[in-house]
Amino acid sequence: MEYKANINGIDIEVTYSQESIDNIFVPLLHELSKMHDDKKRRILVMLAAPPGAGKSTLVSFLEELSKEIIPGKKVQAIGMDGFHRRQEYLLTHKTTVNGRMIPMVDIKGAPVTFDSDALRSKIQEACREKSCKWPIYDRLLHNPIEDAITVDGDIVLLEGNYLLADIDGFRNLSEFADYTISISAKEELLRKRLIDRKEASGNTRQKAEEFVDFSDMANVRLCLTKTRKADLELLIDPDTCEYKLK
């Protein structure tokens, strides 16, 4: 099935196989619907994956698919990218990498460049309140947009790199989740995807490669090695690029 969406300001077109839809996505939606019926309150699902694994597109697709599969439930996809620190902050603050001080903007996307306290507080609010405001990130503006959407779904799909990460600032975030999903993939596949995406946001191919190799790949390796076990674990097949059960 072909799926087109605008993710963080960039137009995306992907194809999901009928096998993945029938064997993974449809059963998942039915399971979450039953969980919502049983708990009689909002269900928070956390999907964690390395940069480039397609997590934003996947939760957007699940939201769309849910309209057909579980039409009585409102499934809502949101992300943690809206908790990036603002570009002006990253340009004026430094952090230590490999023993030297560098501007945070040089490793934008690393855990330290997110406001993890604000993320945790907003997750708690989303679990507690019937509705709350939520920020989004625009890749063309290179900044978050505050209070851009209202979270009011029955089943909320929150995606992000570090939601299940066993690292400072993000440790135990998954305690707020009713259900967790993780995605893993080969580093080579993720590197190509990340370079393509960086180039699509206005960078030259050379600059995209330099940034990905210096910054993004460190985050990829962190996510692949420091992510806690999830209720549902998926793997991207390196040959077909399809999601499979791990």
Secondary structure, 3 states (H helix, E strand, C coil): CEEEEEECCEEEEEECCHHHHHHHHHHHHHHHHHHHHHHCCCEEEEEECCCCCCHHHHHHHHHHHHHHHCCCCCEEEEECHHHECCHHHHHHCEEEECCEEEEHHHHCCCHHHECHHHHHHHHHHHHHCCCEEEEEEECCCCEEEEEEEEECCCEEEEEECCCCECCCCCCCHHHHCCEEEEEECCHHHHHHHHHHHHHHCCCCHHHHHHHHHHHHHHHHHHHHHHECCCCEEEEECCCCCCEEEC
